[in-house]
Amino acid sequence: MKVKTHPSFGSRGENMRIATILMGILLGMTGCVSLADAQELPKLLISAPGPRNLSYLPIDLIPVIGADREEGVDLEIVSVGGGGVALQNLTQRNVDFAVAGVPAAMSLRANGGDVVVVAPVDDAPLFVLMVRSGLAGQVKRIADLKGKVIGVNTSTKTSKTTSQQLMELLLRSDGVPLDAVRIVPAGQSWVEQSSLLKSATADAVMGDEPFASRLLADGKVFFLANLAEPATLGSLKEANFLHAALETRSEVIAQDPKKVAKMVRMLKKSLAWITTHPAAEIVEKLKIADEAERDALQRALERYPHAFKGDGRFSTEQLRNTEAFFHKSMPNDPKSLSQTIESMVDDRWAGRAP
């Protein structure tokens, strides 16, 4: 018996073959469109310490949440071992944007570097002075670090990192001459800072979260001072300074202000996203493979709920504190003492609060 078919179609086998061909054509077209879209998105490079340093997390999240694609660009993050190195990438024109501590940017500016601060990235300096656990009986205060090896975020010839400025200020405040300790670069990632302390290459590190809390949980260090806990800092009244911020060159602002506006909008979207999502969801979004790293980052986000401001605006009071901190940390440098914060902040895109 013959099987009847609809006049518009062939046999079942033939229909399946045609459907397969059409599906292949459609998938091929989709692939071509996706590839074309990816090729059309211009790359935008930014240099920042990390990766996954808590203070710079809003930058890591920009491509993850698609804030860059919403602005029609593909953000590529160049991770480095310190704000000074990020700023060096900026001044050498390897990138058009960098993220670094504002005191580090002031150090660069005082040495003739072209750097402008255009938006805040965090709202609290989350530095922790941690000491390897084997020295628990010997080091009980800052003065006990005399003769020790101390790691700080990596500086350059033209820019002293905020971490180093802070460490030197704490040492002087407790009567320790700077030549009584040895300062070594500690980078600004988990691999660098944990390796220094676990190998006893350094006795202490002015380090970052979430790496400090992870080492503390592992029993590898104890905390001697924590900027998030002002009581541990004694008389340092300027501790609430602006740490991580978005910087660019004045020539970028002059030649392509729309690019700067776009970068600030991406940052603001990331900050708003962070403040409206729980720590667990933020960590999940980053798809971190290492379980210990995931747990440490989530704990740090929960421990410091006020690390970021959702509106992404500058604070006039915080900027004043930043200038006071910088001047106090560089007491014998006339160029640094003459450097003002207002001369290097452009808040037209980020905005400002009192």
C-alpha positions in Angstrom: 0.0 0.0 0.0 1.3 3.4 -0.9 1.6 6.1 1.7 0.1 9.4 0.8 2.1 12.6 1.4 1.1 16.2 1.6 1.6 17.8 -1.8 3.9 20.5 -0.3 6.3 18.0 1.3 8.3 15.0 0.3 9.0 11.8 2.2 9.7 11.8 5.8 13.4 11.1 5.3 13.6 13.8 2.7 11.9 16.3 5.0 14.4 15.5 7.8 17.3 15.9 5.4 16.0 19.3 4.3 15.4 20.4 7.9 18.9 19.4 8.8 20.3 21.4 6.0 18.2 24.4 6.9 19.3 24.2 10.5 22.9 24.0 9.5 22.5 27.1 7.4 20.8 29.0 10.2 23.5 28.0 12.8 26.1 29.0 10.3 24.5 32.4 9.8 24.2 32.8 13.6 27.9 32.0 14.0 28.8 34.5 11.4 26.7 37.2 13.0 28.2 36.5 16.4 31.7 36.5 15.0 31.0 39.8 13.2 29.6 41.3 16.3 32.7 40.3 18.3 35.0 41.7 15.6 33.1 45.0 15.5 33.5 45.7 19.2 36.5 47.8 19.8 38.9 46.8 22.6 39.3 49.0 25.5 42.3 48.3 27.7 42.6 49.0 31.4 45.4 48.1 33.8 44.6 47.2 37.4 46.1 45.2 40.3 44.9 41.7 40.8 43.2 39.6 39.7 40.3 39.3 42.1 41.7 41.8 44.6 38.7 43.0 46.6 39.4 46.7 46.2 39.4 46.3 42.4 36.5 43.9 42.1 34.2 46.3 40.3 36.7 46.3 37.4 36.7 42.5 37.3 33.0 42.4 37.1 32.5 44.9 34.2 32.9 42.3 31.4 31.3 39.5 33.5 28.0 41.4 33.8 28.2 42.7 30.3 28.5 46.3 31.2 31.2 46.8 28.5 29.1 45.3 25.7 26.2 47.5 26.7 28.6 50.4 26.0 29.7 48.9 22.7 33.2 47.9 23.7 35.2 44.8 24.8 37.0 45.6 28.0 40.3 43.8 28.4 41.9 43.9 31.9 45.7 43.9 32.2 46.4 42.6 35.7 49.6 43.8 37.4 51.3 43.6 40.8 50.6 47.1 42.1 49.0 50.4 41.4 52.4 51.9 40.5 52.8 49.4 37.7 49.2 50.1 36.5 50.0 53.8 36.4 53.2 53.1 34.5 51.2 51.3 31.9 49.0 54.3 31.6 51.8 56.9 31.3 53.6 54.7 28.8 50.4 54.6 26.7 50.0 50.8 26.9 46.5 51.5 28.1 44.2 54.5 28.2 42.9 53.7 31.7 44.3 52.4 35.0 43.1 51.7 38.5 45.3 52.5 41.4 45.3 54.1 44.8 44.8 57.9 44.7 47.9 58.5 46.9 49.9 56.5 44.3 48.5 58.6 41.6 49.4 61.7 43.6 53.0 60.4 43.9 53.1 60.0 40.1 51.7 63.5 39.5 54.2 65.0 41.9 56.9 63.4 39.8 55.6 65.0 36.6 53.3 62.1 35.4 50.2 62.9 33.4 47.4 61.3 35.5 43.9 62.5 36.2 41.5 60.8 38.6 38.0 60.5 37.1 36.0 58.1 39.3 36.2 56.3 42.7 36.3 52.5 42.5 36.0 51.7 46.2 34.8 53.6 49.3 37.2 52.2 51.9 41.0 51.4 52.0 41.0 47.7 52.8 44.7 47.3 53.7 45.8 44.8 56.3 49.2 44.6 57.9 49.6 40.9 58.4 52.6 39.1 60.1 53.5 35.5 59.6 52.3 33.3 62.4 55.8 32.1 63.4 56.5 35.6 64.8 53.4 35.8 67.1 55.6 35.9 70.2 58.0 38.5 68.9 55.9 41.0 67.0 53.1 42.6 69.1 53.2 46.2 67.8 54.5 48.2 64.8 57.8 49.0 66.6 58.6 45.2 66.8 59.0 45.1 63.1 62.4 46.8 63.4 64.9 44.6 61.5 62.2 42.7 59.7 61.5 42.2 56.0 58.2 43.8 55.0 56.3 43.4 51.7 54.3 46.1 50.0 52.5 46.5 46.7 54.9 47.0 43.9 56.1 50.5 43.4 58.0 52.1 40.4 60.6 54.8 40.1 58.0 57.5 39.5 55.2 56.3 41.7 55.2 55.0 45.3 52.2 52.7 45.9 49.6 53.6 48.5 50.6 50.4 50.4 54.2 51.5 50.7 53.2 55.0 51.7 50.9 53.6 54.4 53.6 51.2 55.7 56.2 53.9 55.9 53.8 56.2 57.7 52.9 53.5 60.3 56.6 52.8 60.9 57.5 56.5 61.4 54.5 57.0 63.7 55.8 54.2 66.0 59.4 55.5 65.9 60.9 53.0 63.5 63.4 54.5 61.0 62.7 53.4 57.5 66.3 52.1 57.1 65.7 49.8 60.0 63.5 47.5 57.9 63.8 46.0 54.4 61.0 46.8 52.0 60.3 44.2 49.2 57.7 44.1 46.5 54.7 41.8 47.4 52.5 42.3 44.4 48.8 42.5 44.7 47.5 39.0 44.1 46.9 35.8 46.1 49.9 34.0 44.5 52.4 36.7 45.2 51.4 37.7 48.8 50.7 34.2 50.1 54.0 32.9 48.6 56.1 35.6 50.3 54.6 34.8 53.8 54.4 31.0 53.5 58.0 30.8 52.4 59.1 33.3 55.1 60.7 35.5 52.4 58.9 38.3 54.1 58.1 38.7 57.8 55.1 40.9 57.3 53.0 42.2 54.3 50.9 45.4 54.0 48.4 43.3 52.0 45.0 43.2 50.5 41.7 41.4 51.0 40.5 38.8 50.5 44.1 37.4 50.6 44.7 38.5 54.1 41.6 36.9 55.6 42.3 33.7 53.7 45.8 33.5 55.2 44.3 34.3 58.6 41.8 31.5 58.2 44.6 29.1 57.2 46.6 30.0 60.4 49.5 31.4 58.4 49.3 35.0 59.6 47.9 37.3 62.4 46.7 40.8 61.9 48.7 43.7 63.4 46.7 46.5 61.8 43.5 46.7 59.7 42.4 49.9 58.0 38.8 48.7 58.1 39.2 48.7 61.9 40.4 52.3 62.8 41.0 51.3 66.4 44.1 49.3 65.3 45.7 52.3 63.7 46.3 54.5 66.8 46.6 58.2 65.9 46.2 57.9 62.1 43.2 60.1 61.6 43.6 60.2 57.9 42.9 56.5 57.5 39.6 57.1 55.6 41.3 58.1 52.4 40.2 57.3 48.8 42.1 54.2 47.8 41.2 52.6 44.4 40.2 55.0 41.7 39.9 55.1 37.9 42.6 57.2 36.2 43.4 58.3 32.7 45.7 60.8 31.0 44.7 64.4 30.3 45.3 63.9 26.6 42.7 61.1 26.6 40.2 63.5 28.1 41.0 66.2 25.6 41.0 63.9 22.5 38.2 61.5 23.4 36.0 62.6 26.3 33.2 60.2 25.1 35.6 57.3 25.8 36.1 58.5 29.3 32.4 59.0 29.8 31.8 55.4 28.6 34.4 54.0 30.9 32.9 55.8 33.9 29.4 54.6 33.0 30.7 51.0 32.9 32.2 51.4 36.3 29.0 52.9 37.7 27.0 50.0 36.3 29.3 47.6 38.1 29.2 49.4 41.4 25.4 49.5 41.2 25.3 45.8 40.4 27.5 44.9 43.4 25.3 46.9 45.9 22.1 45.2 44.7 23.4 41.6 44.7 24.4 39.4 47.7 28.0 38.3 48.2 27.2 34.7 47.2 25.7 35.8 43.9 28.7 38.1 43.1 31.1 35.3 43.7 29.0 32.8 41.7 29.0 35.3 38.8 32.8 35.3 38.7 32.9 31.5 38.1 36.0 31.0 40.3 37.3 27.4 40.0 39.2 27.3 43.3 36.9 26.6 46.2 39.2 28.2 48.8 39.4 31.4 46.7 35.6 31.5 46.3 35.0 31.1 50.0 37.6 33.7 51.0 36.1 36.3 48.5 32.6 35.7 49.8 33.7 36.1 53.4 35.5 39.3 52.6 32.5 40.7 50.8 30.3 39.9 53.8 32.9 41.3 56.2 33.2 44.6 54.4 29.6 45.5 53.2 30.5 49.2 52.8 33.5 48.7 50.6 31.7 50.2 47.6 29.3 53.0 47.0 26.4 52.3 44.6 26.3 55.8 43.2 30.0 55.9 42.3 30.4 59.6 43.3 33.4 61.3 44.8 33.2 62.5 48.4 34.7 65.9 49.0 35.5 65.0 52.6 37.2 61.8 51.5 39.3 63.6 49.0 40.5 66.0 51.7 41.5 63.1 53.9 43.4 61.6 50.9 45.4 64.8 50.4 46.1 64.9 54.2 47.2 61.3 54.2 49.5 61.8 51.2 51.2 64.8 52.7 51.7 63.1 56.0 53.2 60.0 54.3 55.7 62.1 52.3 56.9 64.7 54.9 60.3 65.4 53.4 59.4 65.7 49.8 58.6 69.3 48.7 57.1 68.2 45.4 54.7 65.9 47.1 53.8 68.5 49.8 52.8 71.0 47.1 50.6 68.5 45.2 46.9 69.1 45.7 44.1 66.6 45.2 41.8 69.1 43.4 44.4 69.8 40.7 44.1 66.2 39.5 40.4 65.2 40.0 37.9 65.6 37.1 34.5 64.8 38.5 32.3 65.8 35.6 31.3 62.2 34.8 31.3 60.6 38.3 29.8 63.5 40.2 30.5 64.5 43.8 28.9 64.4 47.2 29.8 66.6 50.2 
